[in-house]
């Protein structure tokens, strides 16, 4: 029995390190600096500015690969569709007000705000007022927006109350 036990222990000491490597993160992750509302607002504004300028390199760096955008009507698009759509829209002007920030630990936060935007798409001017929500996560050494959703803005929220 001692010989069997030694054999099992020997096999385990060789095999277990391989399993441990698969489950460990590929690189050491250090927790990001604590996020503040000012940081979160600045990051959200960065995304809108990159969108407005059609700076697709910046947009791609801020949006997670598994990003989901939920429209007011419940329609959903992912990162590829959004990246394809951005160059077809020109933001003429926009404002963001009534910010609300919620930290979800060191690696995630949500931010909500009212947006009032005028844009040009397919040679048509569109005015849009929405209550926007974004969820950001810290992954691969950078902050990335994972989820973005739209509601009805101040008028839509007031109607629900």
N, CA and C of each residue as an Amber inpcrd file, in Angstrom:
protein
   483
   0.8130000  -1.1890000   0.0000000   0.0000000   0.0000000   0.0000000
   0.8600000   1.2590000   0.0000000   1.9780000   1.2180000   0.6760000
   2.8840000   2.3520000   0.6940000   3.4030000   2.6600000  -0.7030000
   3.6790000   1.6000000  -1.4630000   4.1770000   1.7810000  -2.8160000
   3.1020000   2.4390000  -3.6810000   1.8360000   2.0460000  -3.5330000
   0.7330000   2.6380000  -4.2860000   0.5480000   4.1000000  -3.9170000
   0.6210000   4.3910000  -2.6440000   0.4730000   5.7600000  -2.1810000
   1.5910000   6.6340000  -2.7390000   2.7990000   6.1420000  -2.7200000
   3.9360000   6.8860000  -3.2690000   3.7590000   7.1260000  -4.7630000
   3.2560000   6.1280000  -5.4720000   3.0240000   6.2670000  -6.9070000
   1.9770000   7.3440000  -7.1860000   0.8640000   7.3160000  -6.4430000
  -0.1990000   8.3140000  -6.6140000   0.3340000   9.7140000  -6.3220000
   1.0610000   9.8560000  -5.2270000   1.6170000  11.1580000  -4.8610000
   2.6030000  11.6550000  -5.9230000   3.3950000  10.7650000  -6.4670000
   4.3560000  11.1440000  -7.5060000   3.6290000  11.6360000  -8.7540000
   2.5840000  10.9050000  -9.1520000   1.8100000  11.2980000 -10.3330000
   1.1450000  12.6500000 -10.0900000   0.5530000  12.8300000  -8.8910000
  -0.1120000  14.0930000  -8.5630000   0.8690000  15.2560000  -8.5850000
   2.0720000  15.0470000  -8.0750000   3.0460000  16.1400000  -8.0310000
   3.4980000  16.5480000  -9.4290000   3.3900000  15.6500000 -10.3950000
   3.7520000  15.9780000 -11.7690000   2.5620000  16.5760000 -12.5280000
   1.3630000  16.0540000 -12.3280000   0.1850000  16.4580000 -13.0940000
  -0.4530000  17.7450000 -12.5750000  -0.6000000  17.9200000 -11.2670000
  -1.3000000  19.0750000 -10.7060000  -0.7210000  20.4190000 -11.1280000
   0.5980000  20.5800000 -11.2110000   1.1050000  21.8890000 -11.6610000
   0.6100000  22.2840000 -13.0570000   0.3720000  21.3230000 -13.9400000
  -0.1590000  21.6390000 -15.2720000  -1.5780000  22.1920000 -15.1860000
  -2.4050000  21.6050000 -14.3140000  -3.7640000  22.0990000 -14.1280000
  -3.7580000  23.4840000 -13.4920000  -2.8760000  23.7030000 -12.5660000
  -2.7930000  25.0050000 -11.8900000  -2.4170000  26.0930000 -12.8800000
  -1.5580000  25.8040000 -13.8500000  -1.1640000  26.8010000 -14.8530000
  -2.3480000  27.2070000 -15.7070000  -3.2030000  26.2510000 -16.0640000
  -4.3640000  26.5610000 -16.9030000  -5.3450000  27.4800000 -16.1960000
  -5.4980000  27.3570000 -14.8780000  -6.4900000  28.1460000 -14.1720000
  -5.9500000  29.4880000 -13.6900000  -4.6320000  29.6550000 -13.6790000
  -4.0480000  30.9140000 -13.2270000  -4.1580000  31.9660000 -14.3210000
  -4.2640000  33.2510000 -13.9410000  -4.3010000  34.3080000 -14.9480000
  -3.0200000  34.2850000 -15.7700000  -3.1280000  34.6800000 -17.0290000
  -1.9770000  34.6330000 -17.9170000  -0.9090000  35.6410000 -17.5290000
  -1.3020000  36.7270000 -16.8740000  -0.3090000  37.6770000 -16.3910000
  -0.7990000  38.2430000 -15.0630000   0.1650000  38.6660000 -14.2540000
  -0.2000000  39.2080000 -12.9420000  -1.0380000  40.4710000 -13.1270000
  -2.1080000  40.5660000 -12.3700000  -2.9750000  41.7400000 -12.4420000
  -2.8780000  42.5040000 -11.1350000  -2.6040000  43.7630000 -11.2600000
  -2.6120000  44.6030000 -10.0720000  -3.9150000  45.3760000 -10.0760000
  -4.4670000  45.5330000  -8.9180000  -5.7220000  46.2830000  -8.8210000
  -5.4800000  47.7180000  -9.2870000  -6.4170000  48.2700000 -10.0350000
  -6.2730000  49.6590000 -10.4760000  -6.4500000  50.6140000  -9.2970000
  -6.0300000  51.8340000  -9.4930000  -6.2510000  52.8580000  -8.4720000
  -7.7540000  52.9810000  -8.2340000  -8.1720000  53.2970000  -7.0210000
  -9.6100000  53.4510000  -6.7560000 -10.2380000  54.4510000  -7.7320000
 -11.3660000  54.0840000  -8.2630000 -12.0490000  54.9180000  -9.2600000
 -12.9320000  55.9460000  -8.5450000 -12.9280000  57.1470000  -9.0550000
 -13.7730000  58.2010000  -8.5040000 -14.8270000  58.5730000  -9.5450000
 -15.8350000  59.3000000  -9.1050000 -16.8510000  59.7580000 -10.0500000
 -16.2140000  60.6340000 -11.1310000 -15.2690000  61.4910000 -10.7450000
 -14.5990000  62.3550000 -11.7210000 -13.8680000  61.5260000 -12.7790000
 -13.1940000  60.4390000 -12.3490000 -12.5130000  59.5490000 -13.2970000
 -13.5150000  58.9030000 -14.2550000 -14.6160000  58.4260000 -13.6930000
 -15.6350000  57.7370000 -14.4900000 -16.2590000  58.6930000 -15.5100000
 -16.5530000  59.9100000 -15.1000000 -17.1150000  60.9050000 -16.0250000
 -16.1100000  61.2120000 -17.1280000 -14.8530000  61.3980000 -16.7580000
 -13.8180000  61.6960000 -17.7520000 -13.6900000  60.5610000 -18.7720000
 -13.7600000  59.3330000 -18.3010000 -13.6410000  58.1820000 -19.2060000
 -14.8380000  58.1090000 -20.1570000 -16.0290000  58.3690000 -19.6380000
 -17.2370000  58.3500000 -20.4790000 -17.1490000  59.4610000 -21.5370000
 -16.6790000  60.6370000 -21.1240000 -16.5230000  61.7510000 -22.0700000
 -15.4620000  61.4360000 -23.1230000 -14.4020000  60.7310000 -22.7190000
 -13.3710000  60.2970000 -23.6630000 -13.9750000  59.4500000 -24.7750000
 -14.8610000  58.5430000 -24.3770000 -15.5050000  57.6700000 -25.3490000
 -16.3560000  58.4860000 -26.3200000 -17.1470000  59.4360000 -25.8080000
 -17.9840000  60.2720000 -26.6760000 -17.1280000  61.1430000 -27.5990000
 -16.0140000  61.6850000 -27.0860000 -15.1320000  62.5100000 -27.9170000
 -14.5020000  61.6820000 -29.0290000 -14.0810000  60.4620000 -28.7120000
 -13.5050000  59.5790000 -29.7260000 -14.5570000  59.2300000 -30.7780000
 -15.7920000  58.9970000 -30.3280000 -16.9120000  58.7230000 -31.2310000
 -17.1270000  59.9200000 -32.1550000 -17.1800000  61.1120000 -31.5790000
 -17.4260000  62.3270000 -32.3570000 -16.3330000  62.5600000 -33.4040000
 -15.0870000  62.2680000 -33.0430000 -13.9460000  62.4840000 -33.9510000
 -13.7100000  61.2990000 -34.8840000 -14.4850000  60.2320000 -34.7090000
 -14.3010000  58.9820000 -35.4470000 -12.8820000  58.4360000 -35.2480000
 -12.3790000  58.5780000 -34.0360000 -11.0670000  58.0450000 -33.6590000
 -11.2520000  56.5690000 -33.3020000 -11.2700000  55.7360000 -34.3200000
 -11.6230000  54.3350000 -34.1340000 -10.5880000  53.5620000 -33.3170000
  -9.3330000  53.9890000 -33.3550000  -8.3240000  53.3290000 -32.5260000
  -8.6590000  53.5300000 -31.0430000  -9.0170000  54.7400000 -30.6790000
  -9.3890000  55.0390000 -29.2910000 -10.6850000  54.3130000 -28.9140000
 -11.6750000  54.3550000 -29.8150000 -12.9470000  53.6700000 -29.5530000
 -12.6880000  52.1870000 -29.3060000 -11.9000000  51.5560000 -30.1720000
 -11.5970000  50.1260000 -30.0190000 -10.8940000  49.8230000 -28.7080000
 -10.0390000  50.7420000 -28.2540000  -9.3170000  50.4950000 -27.0060000
 -10.2140000  50.6570000 -25.7790000 -11.2980000  51.4180000 -25.8950000
 -12.1890000  51.6600000 -24.7590000 -13.3460000  50.6740000 -24.6730000
 -13.6280000  49.9650000 -25.7570000 -14.7770000  49.0540000 -25.7900000
 -14.2910000  47.6060000 -25.6740000 -14.8720000  46.8740000 -24.7440000
 -14.5270000  45.4600000 -24.5560000 -14.9490000  44.6460000 -25.7750000
 -14.2140000  43.5930000 -26.0590000 -14.5590000  42.7410000 -27.1990000
 -15.9380000  42.1230000 -27.0540000 -16.3700000  41.8540000 -25.8130000
 -17.6900000  41.2640000 -25.5800000 -18.7310000  42.3260000 -25.2070000
 -18.4990000  43.5520000 -25.6350000 -19.3780000  44.6930000 -25.3950000
 -20.7930000  44.4330000 -25.9210000 -21.7810000  44.9520000 -25.1810000
 -23.1880000  44.8720000 -25.5920000 -23.8000000  46.2660000 -25.4650000
 -24.4880000  46.7050000 -26.5040000 -25.2000000  47.9870000 -26.5070000
 -26.6820000  47.6750000 -26.6550000 -27.4700000  48.1110000 -25.6740000
 -28.9040000  47.8420000 -25.6790000 -29.6420000  49.1410000 -25.9840000
 -30.3970000  49.1430000 -27.0640000 -31.1410000  50.3300000 -27.4920000
 -32.4120000  50.4910000 -26.6660000 -33.0180000  51.6280000 -26.8010000
 -34.2520000  51.9470000 -26.0740000 -35.3560000  50.9300000 -26.3720000
 -35.3940000  50.4170000 -27.5990000 -36.4380000  49.4580000 -27.9860000
 -36.0640000  48.0130000 -27.6560000 -34.9080000  47.8220000 -26.9910000
 -34.4800000  46.4800000 -26.6150000 -33.5580000  45.8240000 -27.6230000
 -33.3450000  46.4610000 -28.7770000 -32.4190000  45.9160000 -29.7680000
 -31.0040000  45.8860000 -29.2050000 -30.2370000  44.9000000 -29.6220000
 -28.8870000  44.7080000 -29.0950000 -27.8890000  44.6350000 -30.2390000
 -26.7550000  45.3460000 -30.0640000 -25.6440000  45.1970000 -30.9980000
 -24.3710000  44.9840000 -30.1970000 -23.3840000  44.4030000 -30.8370000
 -22.0920000  44.1600000 -30.2040000 -21.0490000  45.1430000 -30.6960000
 -19.8210000  44.9030000 -30.3240000 -18.7190000  45.8080000 -30.6510000
 -18.5350000  45.9790000 -32.1520000 -18.5310000  44.8850000 -32.8950000
 -18.2890000  44.9780000 -34.3400000 -19.3310000  45.8510000 -35.0300000
 -20.5890000  45.6740000 -34.6820000 -21.6550000  46.4760000 -35.2930000
 -21.5140000  47.9480000 -34.9010000 -21.1750000  48.2050000 -33.6420000
 -21.0070000  49.5850000 -33.1930000 -19.8380000  50.2560000 -33.9080000
 -18.7250000  49.5590000 -34.0000000 -17.5400000  50.1020000 -34.6660000
 -17.8380000  50.3780000 -36.1450000 -18.6710000  49.5580000 -36.7500000
 -19.0680000  49.7680000 -38.1410000 -20.0190000  50.9680000 -38.2690000
 -20.8780000  51.1790000 -37.2620000 -21.8820000  52.2360000 -37.3000000
 -21.3010000  53.6350000 -37.0280000 -20.3280000  53.7250000 -36.1440000
 -19.8120000  55.0290000 -35.7170000 -19.4020000  55.9380000 -36.8740000
 -18.6590000  55.4620000 -37.8710000 -18.2620000  56.3640000 -38.9570000
 -19.4320000  56.8890000 -39.8010000 -20.6100000  56.2710000 -39.6840000
 -21.7760000  56.7210000 -40.4560000 -22.5730000  57.8030000 -39.7340000
 -22.1710000  58.1140000 -38.5030000 -22.8890000  59.0970000 -37.6820000
 -21.9580000  60.2600000 -37.3630000 -22.4710000  61.4550000 -37.5300000
 -21.7210000  62.6410000 -37.1280000 -22.4540000  63.2840000 -35.9620000
 -21.8020000  63.3190000 -34.8110000 -22.3760000  63.9970000 -33.6560000
 -22.1810000  65.4980000 -33.8540000 -23.2700000  66.2220000 -34.0260000
 -23.1780000  67.6700000 -34.2210000 -22.9630000  68.3670000 -32.8790000
 -23.7010000  67.9340000 -31.8730000 -23.4960000  68.4250000 -30.5130000
 -24.1410000  67.4480000 -29.5410000 -23.6520000  67.4840000 -28.3260000
 -24.2100000  66.6210000 -27.2950000 -23.8850000  67.1970000 -25.9300000
 -24.7200000  66.8550000 -24.9810000 -24.4480000  67.2360000 -23.5960000
 -24.7550000  66.0430000 -22.7100000 -24.0480000  65.9750000 -21.5970000
 -24.2210000  64.9000000 -20.6290000 -24.3980000  65.5570000 -19.2580000
 -25.5100000  65.2490000 -18.5800000 -25.8130000  65.8780000 -17.2890000
 -26.3750000  64.8490000 -16.3110000 -26.5590000  65.2670000 -15.0790000
 -27.1830000  64.4400000 -14.0360000 -26.4700000  63.1000000 -13.8440000
 -25.1770000  63.1730000 -13.6160000 -24.3490000  61.9760000 -13.4730000
 -24.6510000  61.2260000 -12.1730000 -24.6200000  59.8990000 -12.2430000
 -24.7470000  59.0490000 -11.0720000 -23.7220000  57.9270000 -11.2090000
 -22.8830000  57.7740000 -10.2080000 -21.7590000  56.8330000 -10.2480000
 -21.8960000  55.8130000  -9.1270000 -21.6640000  54.5380000  -9.4360000
 -21.6820000  53.4810000  -8.4280000 -20.4840000  52.5650000  -8.6310000
 -19.6220000  52.5050000  -7.6290000 -18.4730000  51.6110000  -7.6790000
 -18.9420000  50.1950000  -7.3690000 -18.3800000  49.2290000  -8.0630000
 -18.6770000  47.8150000  -7.7980000 -17.3710000  47.1010000  -7.4590000
 -16.6540000  47.6360000  -6.4910000 -15.3660000  47.0680000  -6.1030000
 -14.2420000  47.6840000  -6.9130000 -13.1040000  47.0280000  -6.8890000
 -11.9120000  47.5680000  -7.5520000 -11.9230000  47.4290000  -9.0700000
 -12.7250000  46.5000000  -9.5930000 -12.6190000  46.1620000 -11.0050000
 -13.8480000  46.4830000 -11.8490000 -14.8180000  47.1910000 -11.2960000
 -16.0170000  47.5110000 -12.0800000 -16.7490000  48.6990000 -11.4740000
 -17.4620000  49.4180000 -12.3290000 -18.3430000  50.4920000 -11.8610000
 -19.4220000  50.7260000 -12.9040000 -20.4850000  51.3730000 -12.4700000
 -21.5250000  51.7880000 -13.4170000 -21.6600000  53.2990000 -13.3230000
 -22.0470000  53.8840000 -14.4310000 -22.2790000  55.3230000 -14.4750000
 -23.5120000  55.5810000 -15.3290000 -24.3770000  56.4620000 -14.8590000
 -25.6200000  56.7920000 -15.5560000 -25.6900000  58.3040000 -15.7080000
 -26.3640000  58.7470000 -16.7530000 -26.4950000  60.1840000 -16.9810000
 -27.5310000  60.4340000 -18.0580000 -27.9530000  61.6860000 -18.1460000
 -28.8710000  62.1010000 -19.2020000 -28.0490000  62.6580000 -20.3590000
 -28.4280000  62.2780000 -21.5480000 -27.7290000  62.7150000 -22.7540000
 -28.7160000  63.4040000 -23.6850000 -28.2620000  64.4890000 -24.2580000
 -29.0510000  65.2230000 -25.2520000 -28.1310000  65.4060000 -26.4450000
 -28.4390000  64.7670000 -27.5620000 -27.5300000  64.7740000 -28.7060000
 -28.2700000  65.0890000 -29.9970000 -27.5760000  65.7840000 -30.8600000
 -28.0470000  66.0110000 -32.2210000 -26.9890000  65.4080000 -33.1330000
 -27.4370000  64.5660000 -34.0550000 -26.4970000  63.8870000 -34.9360000
 -27.0030000  63.8880000 -36.3680000 -26.1040000  63.5940000 -37.2650000
 -26.4210000  63.4930000 -38.6740000 -26.1300000  62.0590000 -39.1000000
 -27.1650000  61.3660000 -39.6140000 -26.9930000  60.0040000 -40.1110000
 -27.8300000  59.8490000 -41.3650000 -27.2120000  59.3260000 -42.4300000
 -27.8910000  59.1620000 -43.7220000 -28.5080000  60.4830000 -44.1900000
 -27.7530000  61.5690000 -44.0190000 -28.1800000  62.9200000 -44.4110000
 -29.4390000  63.3970000 -43.6930000 -29.7500000  62.8020000 -42.5550000
 -30.8970000  63.2270000 -41.7520000 -30.4060000  63.6740000 -40.3850000
 -30.9200000  64.8210000 -39.9360000 -30.5850000  65.2930000 -38.6040000
 -31.5270000  64.6440000 -37.5950000 -30.9410000  64.0660000 -36.5650000
 -31.7020000  63.3430000 -35.5520000 -31.4020000  63.9490000 -34.1870000
 -32.4700000  64.2040000 -33.4160000 -32.3010000  64.6830000 -32.0490000
 -32.6880000  63.5510000 -31.1170000 -31.8290000  63.2800000 -30.1400000
 -32.0610000  62.1380000 -29.2610000 -31.8050000  62.5280000 -27.8090000
 -32.7900000  62.2690000 -26.9630000 -32.6410000  62.4710000 -25.5210000
 -32.7950000  61.1140000 -24.8590000 -31.7830000  60.7130000 -24.0980000
 -31.7820000  59.4020000 -23.4600000 -31.1850000  59.4660000 -22.0720000
 -31.6060000  58.5400000 -21.2440000 -30.9070000  58.2890000 -19.9840000
 -29.9760000  57.1210000 -20.3020000 -28.6770000  57.3370000 -20.2020000
 -27.6970000  56.3270000 -20.5820000 -27.0870000  55.6760000 -19.3510000
 -26.7730000  54.4040000 -19.4880000 -26.1230000  53.6300000 -18.4280000
 -24.9340000  52.9080000 -19.0480000 -23.8010000  52.9700000 -18.3770000
 -22.6220000  52.2380000 -18.8350000 -22.0480000  51.4450000 -17.6770000
 -21.5720000  50.2510000 -17.9750000 -20.8510000  49.4430000 -16.9970000
 -19.4460000  49.2610000 -17.5500000 -18.4770000  49.6430000 -16.7430000
 -17.0670000  49.5480000 -17.1140000 -16.3910000  48.4970000 -16.2410000
 -15.4550000  47.7640000 -16.8490000 -14.6820000  46.7660000 -16.1130000
 -13.1950000  47.0140000 -16.3550000 -12.3920000  46.6240000 -15.3800000
 -10.9410000  46.6930000 -15.5200000 -10.4580000  45.3050000 -15.8850000
  -9.9540000  45.1690000 -17.1170000  -9.5270000  43.8640000 -17.6190000
  -8.3470000  44.0800000 -18.5590000  -7.4030000  43.1560000 -18.5360000
  -6.2210000  43.2300000 -19.3990000  -5.4580000  44.5450000 -19.2060000
  -5.4450000  45.0310000 -17.9660000  -4.6640000  46.2170000 -17.6460000
  -5.2730000  47.5430000 -18.0690000  -6.5590000  47.5440000 -18.4320000
  -7.1920000  48.8080000 -18.8610000  -8.6830000  48.7610000 -18.5620000
  -9.2760000  49.9600000 -18.4520000 -10.7270000  50.0840000 -18.2790000
 -11.4060000  49.9370000 -19.6280000 -12.4810000  49.1440000 -19.6640000
 -13.2280000  48.8980000 -20.8940000 -14.7240000  48.9680000 -20.6010000
 -15.4770000  49.5700000 -21.5080000 -16.9260000  49.5930000 -21.3380000
 -17.4620000  48.2430000 -21.8100000 -18.2270000  47.6020000 -20.9390000
 -18.7620000  46.2670000 -21.2130000 -20.2150000  46.3360000 -21.6740000
 -20.9740000  47.2810000 -21.0870000 -22.4030000  47.3690000 -21.3640000
 -22.8070000  48.8310000 -21.4640000 -23.6450000  49.1220000 -22.4310000
 -24.1840000  50.4740000 -22.5880000 -25.6650000  50.3010000 -22.9190000
 -26.5180000  51.0490000 -22.2090000 -27.9500000  50.9390000 -22.4990000
 -28.5890000  52.3210000 -22.4840000 -29.7080000  52.4250000 -23.1910000
 -30.4380000  53.6880000 -23.3000000 -31.8450000  53.5360000 -22.7730000
 -32.2890000  54.5930000 -22.0730000 -33.6640000  54.6810000 -21.6240000
 -34.2690000  55.9500000 -22.1800000 -35.3380000  56.4190000 -21.5840000
 -36.0900000  57.5470000 -22.1270000 -35.6970000  58.9360000 -21.6690000
 -34.5650000  59.0910000 -21.0040000 -34.1600000  60.4100000 -20.5470000
 -35.0670000  60.9000000 -19.4140000 -34.9680000  62.1680000 -19.0890000
 -35.7410000  62.7430000 -17.9870000 -37.2390000  62.5240000 -18.1850000
 -37.7230000  62.7550000 -19.4040000 -39.1600000  62.5900000 -19.6710000
 -39.5790000  61.1340000 -19.4930000 -38.7490000  60.2250000 -19.9790000
 -39.0590000  58.8060000 -19.8370000 -39.0280000  58.3590000 -18.3940000
 -38.0760000  58.8470000 -17.6080000 -38.0090000  58.4730000 -16.1960000
 -39.1680000  59.0760000 -15.4230000 -39.5460000  60.3030000 -15.7520000
 -40.6460000  60.9630000 -15.0430000 -41.9640000  60.2140000 -15.3110000
 -42.1360000  59.7100000 -16.5270000 -43.3690000  58.9930000 -16.8870000
 -43.4800000  57.6860000 -16.0960000 -42.3560000  57.0760000 -15.7510000
 -42.3680000  55.7940000 -15.0300000 -42.6140000  55.9890000 -13.5340000
 -42.4070000  57.1960000 -13.0250000 -42.5260000  57.4260000 -11.5860000
 -43.9580000  57.6090000 -11.1550000
